[in-house]
Amino acid sequence: MPPTKQVKSDVTEVNTLDEVSLEVLDDTLTPSGLTLHLINGAEHSVGYNGSFSLERKIEGGWYVVNDVVGGRFAFTDEGLGTDKNSCTDMAIDWRGIYGELDAGDYRVLFDVNNELEDYTLATEFQIPK
């Protein structure tokens, strides 16, 4: 398979929803997935549909991880959410979208919303050699 062109990320703002954050749960990270821990410390609920994407840090910049399915995937879970002042864990297996990841520095982008706007949360992780 020929190498695919690296596309620089166009995501410029992440983690701008006050009192809401995302982290990787300890001991869940593998080259094929992880478990995200969504922390909602706000006085309002946070909704999401399960959509996420992966980016890899290359020479200090973020680049889109190419999917193995040619962009033919969709996230259809609607109406999911986290109540105010609560946490939610979400196991993600990305093998069907990205395959197994090579060693490197990555971040997962996760889309959420409150009653007014959409936001992108991000958390970084490293796949060891």
C-alpha positions in Angstrom: 0.0 0.0 0.0 1.5 3.4 -0.9 2.0 5.9 1.9 -0.8 8.3 2.4 -0.3 12.1 2.6 -0.3 13.6 6.1 -3.0 16.2 6.5 -2.3 18.9 9.1 -5.1 19.2 11.7 -7.5 22.2 11.3 -8.6 21.9 15.0 -7.4 25.1 16.7 -9.5 25.2 19.9 -10.0 22.3 22.3 -11.1 22.1 25.9 -12.9 25.4 26.0 -16.0 24.2 27.8 -15.6 25.4 31.4 -15.5 22.7 34.1 -15.7 19.8 31.5 -12.6 17.7 30.8 -11.5 14.4 29.2 -8.8 12.0 30.2 -7.6 8.5 29.5 -8.3 6.0 32.2 -5.1 4.4 33.6 -4.2 1.0 32.3 -6.8 1.0 29.5 -4.5 2.3 26.6 -3.5 -0.2 23.9 -2.6 0.3 20.2 -6.3 -0.7 19.4 -8.2 1.5 21.9 -8.6 3.1 25.3 -11.2 4.2 27.8 -12.1 7.9 28.0 -13.2 9.4 31.3 -15.5 12.5 30.7 -15.6 14.7 33.8 -18.5 17.1 34.0 -18.0 19.5 36.9 -20.5 22.0 35.5 -24.0 22.8 36.7 -25.5 21.6 33.4 -25.5 18.3 31.5 -23.2 17.6 28.6 -24.4 15.7 25.5 -22.4 13.7 23.0 -23.0 11.2 20.1 -19.8 9.2 20.5 -17.9 10.8 17.6 -14.2 11.0 18.0 -11.1 11.4 15.8 -7.4 10.7 16.3 -4.4 12.9 15.5 -0.7 12.2 15.7 2.0 14.7 16.8 4.7 14.9 14.1 7.5 17.4 14.5 5.5 19.5 17.0 2.3 19.7 14.9 -0.9 17.7 14.9 -1.8 15.6 11.9 -5.0 13.7 11.1 -4.6 9.9 11.5 -5.8 8.4 8.2 -8.6 6.0 8.6 -8.5 2.5 7.0 -12.1 2.6 5.7 -11.8 5.6 3.3 -14.0 7.8 5.4 -17.0 5.4 5.3 -18.0 5.4 8.9 -20.5 7.3 11.0 -21.4 7.8 14.6 -25.1 7.3 15.2 -25.5 7.2 18.9 -27.7 10.3 19.7 -29.0 11.5 23.0 -26.0 10.3 25.1 -24.9 12.5 27.9 -23.4 13.1 31.2 -25.5 14.7 34.0 -24.2 17.8 35.8 -21.5 17.2 38.3 -20.8 13.6 37.2 -18.5 11.4 35.2 -18.9 8.9 32.3 -16.5 6.3 31.0 -16.5 5.3 27.3 -14.5 2.4 25.9 -13.3 3.1 22.4 -12.0 0.4 20.0 -10.7 2.2 16.9 -9.4 -0.9 15.1 -12.3 -0.8 12.6 -11.6 2.8 11.8 -7.8 3.3 12.2 -6.4 -0.2 12.7 -3.8 -0.5 15.4 -1.7 2.6 16.1 2.1 2.7 15.7 4.3 4.0 18.5 4.0 7.8 18.9 2.3 10.7 20.5 -1.4 11.1 19.8 -4.5 12.9 20.9 -8.2 11.9 20.7 -10.7 14.6 19.8 -14.2 14.0 21.3 -17.2 16.1 20.4 -19.6 17.3 23.1 -22.3 19.9 23.5 -24.2 21.9 26.1 -27.6 23.4 25.4 -26.0 26.3 23.4 -22.9 25.2 21.5 -20.7 22.3 20.3 -17.2 21.9 21.7 -14.2 19.6 21.1 -12.5 18.1 24.0 -9.0 16.6 23.6 -6.7 14.4 25.6 -3.2 13.3 24.7 -1.7 9.9 25.0 1.4 8.0 23.9 1.7 4.5 22.3 5.1 3.2 23.6 7.6 1.5 21.3 
